[in-house]
Amino acid sequence: MVQGMDPILLHVRKVWDFSPHCSMTDMIRYHEQLLLTFRESDTHEKGENGRIRILASPNGIEWKSLVLLEEEGEDLRDPKLSVMPNGQLLLLVGSITPERAHTRLYISAEGTIWTPIMCDVPAQEWLWRIAWYNGEAYGVSYNYSEPPEWTVTLWKSADASHWVRMTPFMIEGKPNECTLRFDYEGTMYALLRRAKRGDNRSFWGMSPSAYEDWLWRSLRYNLGGPNFLITPQGRFLAAGRQGLPTPYGYVEQVILLEIKPDAENFLLSFPSSGDSGYPGMVLDQDRLWLSYYSSHEGSTAVYLAEVAL
């Protein structure tokens, strides 16, 4: 992105609407293909159990379905893709049953056959997204079973199966979904959603390599399904669903921000409204691919935006 130039929204394409409710996307580039994953069900929650679909595309236009994953009696939600140090694909999924919420993990060599692996993060600690750095996995879990305050905790793993509890984030206001990224020096950054009624602004945090001491500040935005990436030029581009009260009612829309050390700049909004958000982000030289879901055309469908930086 050239200093002073705004990104340009080039295209938005509907990718998938073959289920009554398609939601909660994520995306990565793997072996010269875009992999896009999302949840399929009949409603956002408390409907039929969610299933996880994974699509592949060489160009962002033509898509084929690789797999549809489901577990009997479990609502699978919020799929997240990453690549392990050994080159295998890792799929992280939240599993909800009437008794508990827990984290599921699957691995695959090519994206069509997925094998469950153990994840010893305790039940009720929902590990929401994984980030890899120097061969180790990091993630933040959230626990909403302890009234009156929700808790979030940083975890670390060498193999994605066995996890070590590191640092609790002392954040108030019902903290929950969190994305982590690393810069070239190993500094960890965190974009954290909060759900407190009346003040649900997201939090932005950073910590040096020990990841014990954190500096936090609140953003002006509340991002649902928060995601961000760091460009090669060192810019922080963040996306999520922003909810705004207006004279005509409460409006929700998927937006793109640039986060700076002491402020954040609004860059773009995407065609979206209502039940929406949870973007996946892939940087491709001077292009940003951004997946999301939205109900602005009636049924809740998955979309892919192409943005020129």
C-alpha positions as CSV (number, residue, x, y, z in Angstrom):
1,M,0.0,0.0,0.0
2,V,1.5,3.4,-1.0
3,Q,1.5,6.0,1.7
4,G,-1.5,8.3,1.3
5,M,-3.5,6.1,-1.1
6,D,-6.7,4.4,-0.1
7,P,-7.5,0.8,-1.0
8,I,-9.9,0.2,-3.9
9,L,-12.7,-2.4,-3.8
10,L,-12.4,-4.1,-7.2
11,H,-14.9,-7.0,-7.0
12,V,-17.3,-8.8,-4.6
13,R,-18.5,-12.2,-5.7
14,K,-21.0,-14.5,-4.0
15,V,-19.1,-17.8,-3.5
16,W,-21.6,-20.1,-1.7
17,D,-25.2,-20.1,-0.7
18,F,-26.2,-23.8,-1.1
19,S,-27.2,-24.0,2.6
20,P,-29.8,-22.0,4.4
21,H,-27.2,-20.4,6.6
22,C,-23.5,-20.1,5.5
23,S,-21.3,-18.2,8.0
24,M,-18.0,-17.8,9.9
25,T,-15.4,-17.8,7.2
26,D,-11.7,-18.2,7.1
27,M,-9.2,-18.4,4.3
28,I,-5.5,-19.1,3.6
29,R,-3.3,-19.7,0.5
30,Y,-1.9,-23.2,0.3
31,H,0.0,-24.8,-2.6
32,E,-1.0,-22.0,-5.1
33,Q,-4.6,-22.3,-4.1
34,L,-7.0,-20.3,-2.0
35,L,-8.7,-22.4,0.6
36,L,-11.9,-21.1,2.0
37,T,-13.8,-22.6,5.0
38,F,-17.1,-21.8,6.6
39,R,-20.0,-23.2,8.7
40,E,-23.2,-24.5,7.2
41,S,-26.4,-24.9,9.1
42,D,-30.0,-23.6,9.1
43,T,-29.5,-20.7,11.5
44,H,-26.7,-18.9,13.3
45,E,-27.3,-20.9,16.5
46,K,-29.7,-23.2,18.3
47,G,-30.7,-24.9,15.0
48,E,-29.4,-28.0,13.4
49,N,-25.8,-28.8,14.2
50,G,-23.2,-26.9,12.2
51,R,-21.0,-28.6,9.5
52,I,-17.7,-27.3,8.2
53,R,-17.1,-27.0,4.4
54,I,-13.8,-26.3,2.7
55,L,-13.5,-24.9,-0.8
56,A,-10.5,-24.5,-3.1
57,S,-9.8,-22.1,-5.9
58,P,-6.8,-21.3,-8.1
59,N,-8.0,-17.8,-8.9
60,G,-10.8,-16.7,-6.5
61,I,-13.4,-17.2,-9.2
62,E,-13.8,-20.9,-9.8
63,W,-14.4,-22.9,-6.6
64,K,-14.7,-26.6,-5.9
65,S,-15.7,-28.3,-2.6
66,L,-13.0,-30.4,-1.0
67,V,-14.8,-31.7,2.1
68,L,-17.8,-31.3,4.4
69,L,-17.0,-32.2,8.0
70,E,-19.6,-33.0,10.7
71,E,-19.6,-34.7,14.1
72,E,-22.8,-36.4,15.4
73,G,-24.4,-34.4,18.2
74,E,-21.9,-31.5,17.9
75,D,-22.4,-28.0,16.5
76,L,-19.2,-27.2,14.7
77,R,-18.4,-23.5,14.5
78,D,-15.8,-20.8,13.7
79,P,-13.4,-22.9,11.5
80,K,-9.9,-21.5,11.2
81,L,-7.2,-22.8,8.8
82,S,-3.4,-22.6,9.3
83,V,-0.3,-24.4,8.0
84,M,1.9,-26.3,10.5
85,P,5.7,-26.2,10.4
86,N,5.7,-29.6,8.8
87,G,3.6,-28.3,5.9
88,Q,0.4,-30.0,6.9
89,L,-2.9,-28.2,7.1
90,L,-4.5,-27.6,10.5
91,L,-8.2,-26.9,11.0
92,L,-9.3,-25.5,14.3
93,V,-13.1,-25.7,15.1
94,G,-15.2,-24.9,18.1
95,S,-17.6,-27.6,19.1
96,I,-20.7,-26.9,21.0
97,T,-22.9,-29.5,22.7
98,P,-25.7,-29.0,25.3
99,E,-23.1,-29.9,28.0
100,R,-20.0,-27.9,27.0
101,A,-17.9,-26.0,24.5
102,H,-14.6,-27.4,23.5
103,T,-11.9,-27.2,20.8
104,R,-11.5,-29.7,18.0
105,L,-8.5,-30.0,15.7
106,Y,-8.0,-31.8,12.4
107,I,-4.9,-32.2,10.2
108,S,-4.7,-32.9,6.4
109,A,-1.9,-33.3,3.8
110,E,-3.9,-31.9,0.9
111,G,-7.3,-30.7,2.2
112,T,-9.6,-33.6,1.2
113,I,-9.0,-36.1,4.0
114,W,-9.0,-34.7,7.6
115,T,-7.9,-36.7,10.6
116,P,-8.9,-35.6,14.1
117,I,-6.0,-35.0,16.6
118,M,-6.0,-34.5,20.3
119,C,-6.3,-31.1,21.8
120,D,-5.9,-30.9,25.6
121,V,-7.1,-27.4,26.1
122,P,-9.7,-27.9,28.8
123,A,-13.4,-28.0,28.0
124,Q,-15.1,-24.6,28.3
125,E,-11.9,-23.0,27.1
126,W,-12.7,-22.3,23.5
127,L,-9.4,-21.8,21.5
128,W,-10.6,-19.4,18.8
129,R,-7.7,-19.0,16.4
130,I,-4.1,-20.2,16.1
131,A,-1.1,-18.3,15.0
132,W,2.4,-19.9,14.3
133,Y,5.7,-18.3,15.1
134,N,9.2,-19.9,15.1
135,G,7.6,-23.4,14.9
136,E,5.2,-22.9,17.8
137,A,1.5,-22.3,18.0
138,Y,-0.2,-19.6,20.0
139,G,-3.8,-19.0,20.6
140,V,-6.3,-17.2,22.9
141,S,-9.1,-19.1,24.5
142,Y,-12.2,-17.6,26.0
143,N,-14.5,-18.9,28.7
144,Y,-18.0,-17.6,29.1
145,S,-19.1,-20.1,31.7
146,E,-17.9,-18.2,34.8
147,P,-20.4,-15.4,35.8
148,P,-20.4,-12.5,36.0
149,E,-17.2,-11.9,33.9
150,W,-15.8,-13.8,30.9
151,T,-12.1,-14.6,30.8
152,V,-9.5,-14.9,28.0
153,T,-6.1,-16.8,28.3
154,L,-3.0,-17.0,26.1
155,W,-1.8,-20.6,25.3
156,K,1.2,-22.1,23.6
157,S,2.0,-25.4,21.9
158,A,4.8,-27.1,20.1
159,D,2.6,-29.6,18.3
160,A,-1.0,-28.2,18.4
161,S,-2.1,-31.1,20.6
162,H,-0.5,-30.4,24.0
163,W,-1.0,-26.8,25.2
164,V,0.6,-24.8,28.0
165,R,-1.3,-22.0,29.7
166,M,0.7,-18.8,29.5
167,T,-0.9,-15.5,30.4
168,P,-4.4,-14.5,31.4
169,F,-5.5,-11.2,29.7
170,M,-6.8,-9.0,32.4
171,I,-9.5,-7.4,30.2
172,E,-13.0,-6.5,31.5
173,G,-16.2,-6.2,29.4
174,K,-16.8,-9.8,28.3
175,P,-13.7,-10.4,26.2
176,N,-14.0,-13.3,23.7
177,E,-12.8,-13.8,20.1
178,C,-9.1,-12.9,19.6
179,T,-6.7,-13.0,16.6
180,L,-2.9,-13.0,17.1
181,R,-0.2,-12.1,14.7
182,F,3.6,-11.6,14.9
183,D,5.9,-9.0,13.3
184,Y,9.4,-9.8,12.1
185,E,10.9,-9.1,15.5
186,G,8.6,-11.5,17.3
187,T,6.4,-8.9,18.9
188,M,2.9,-10.4,19.3
189,Y,-0.2,-8.3,18.5
190,A,-3.8,-9.1,19.5
191,L,-7.1,-7.9,18.3
192,L,-9.8,-8.8,20.9
193,R,-13.5,-8.6,20.7
194,R,-15.6,-7.5,23.7
195,A,-19.4,-8.0,24.2
196,K,-20.2,-5.8,27.1
197,R,-23.5,-4.0,26.7
198,G,-23.0,-0.3,26.4
199,D,-19.2,-0.5,25.8
200,N,-18.2,-3.3,23.4
201,R,-15.2,-1.6,21.8
202,S,-12.5,-4.0,20.6
203,F,-9.1,-4.0,22.3
204,W,-5.7,-3.8,20.6
205,G,-2.7,-5.3,22.4
206,M,1.0,-5.8,21.9
207,S,3.7,-7.7,23.9
208,P,7.4,-8.4,23.4
209,S,8.8,-11.9,23.0
210,A,8.1,-13.2,26.6
211,Y,4.4,-12.4,26.0
212,E,3.8,-11.8,29.7
213,D,3.5,-8.0,29.8
214,W,0.9,-6.5,27.6
215,L,0.1,-2.9,26.5
216,W,-3.6,-2.5,25.6
217,R,-5.8,0.2,24.3
218,S,-9.4,0.3,23.1
219,L,-10.4,1.0,19.5
220,R,-13.2,3.2,18.4
221,Y,-14.8,0.2,16.7
222,N,-16.4,-3.1,17.9
223,L,-15.3,-5.8,15.5
224,G,-17.2,-9.1,15.5
225,G,-15.1,-12.0,14.3
226,P,-12.0,-9.9,14.3
227,N,-9.1,-10.6,11.9
228,F,-6.0,-8.7,10.9
229,L,-2.8,-9.1,9.0
230,I,0.6,-7.3,8.8
231,T,1.7,-6.2,5.3
232,P,5.4,-6.5,4.2
233,Q,5.5,-2.7,4.7
234,G,4.5,-3.1,8.3
235,R,0.9,-1.9,8.1
236,F,-1.8,-3.4,10.2
237,L,-5.1,-4.1,8.2
238,A,-8.0,-5.3,10.3
239,A,-11.5,-6.4,9.4
240,G,-14.7,-7.6,11.1
241,R,-18.4,-6.8,11.6
242,Q,-19.0,-3.3,13.0
243,G,-22.4,-2.5,14.6
244,L,-23.6,1.1,14.7
245,P,-26.8,2.6,16.1
246,T,-28.4,5.0,13.6
247,P,-31.7,7.0,13.6
248,Y,-33.1,4.1,11.5
249,G,-32.1,1.3,13.7
250,Y,-29.0,-0.8,14.5
251,V,-26.8,-1.3,11.3
252,E,-24.2,-4.0,11.0
253,Q,-21.6,-4.0,8.2
254,V,-18.2,-5.7,7.4
255,I,-15.4,-3.1,7.4
256,L,-11.7,-2.8,6.8
257,L,-9.5,-0.6,9.1
258,E,-5.8,0.3,9.3
259,I,-4.6,0.2,12.9
260,K,-1.9,2.5,13.9
261,P,0.0,2.8,17.3
262,D,-2.4,5.4,18.7
263,A,-5.4,5.5,16.3
264,E,-7.2,3.6,13.6
265,N,-8.4,4.7,10.2
266,F,-11.5,3.5,8.4
267,L,-10.7,2.3,4.9
268,L,-13.6,0.4,3.3
269,S,-17.0,-1.1,3.9
270,F,-18.2,-4.2,2.0
271,P,-21.7,-5.0,0.7
272,S,-23.2,-6.5,3.9
273,S,-25.8,-6.1,6.6
274,G,-27.5,-8.0,9.4
275,D,-26.1,-11.4,10.3
276,S,-22.6,-10.9,8.8
277,G,-18.9,-10.7,9.4
278,Y,-16.1,-13.2,10.3
279,P,-13.7,-12.3,7.5
280,G,-10.8,-14.4,6.2
281,M,-7.8,-12.4,4.9
282,V,-5.1,-13.4,2.4
283,L,-2.5,-10.9,1.1
284,D,-1.3,-11.5,-2.5
285,Q,1.3,-8.8,-3.4
286,D,-0.8,-5.7,-4.0
287,R,-4.1,-7.5,-3.6
288,L,-6.1,-8.4,-0.6
289,W,-8.6,-11.3,-0.8
290,L,-11.2,-11.0,1.9
291,S,-13.9,-13.6,2.6
292,Y,-17.0,-12.9,4.7
293,Y,-20.6,-13.8,5.1
294,S,-23.7,-11.6,5.0
295,S,-27.5,-11.7,4.8
296,H,-27.9,-8.4,2.8
297,E,-29.3,-10.4,-0.2
298,G,-31.8,-12.4,1.8
299,S,-30.2,-15.8,2.5
300,T,-27.0,-15.8,4.5
301,A,-24.2,-16.5,2.0
302,V,-20.4,-16.4,1.7
303,Y,-18.7,-13.6,-0.4
304,L,-15.2,-12.9,-1.6
305,A,-13.9,-9.4,-2.0
306,E,-10.9,-8.4,-4.0
307,V,-9.2,-5.2,-2.8
308,A,-6.4,-3.3,-4.6
309,L,-3.9,-1.9,-2.1
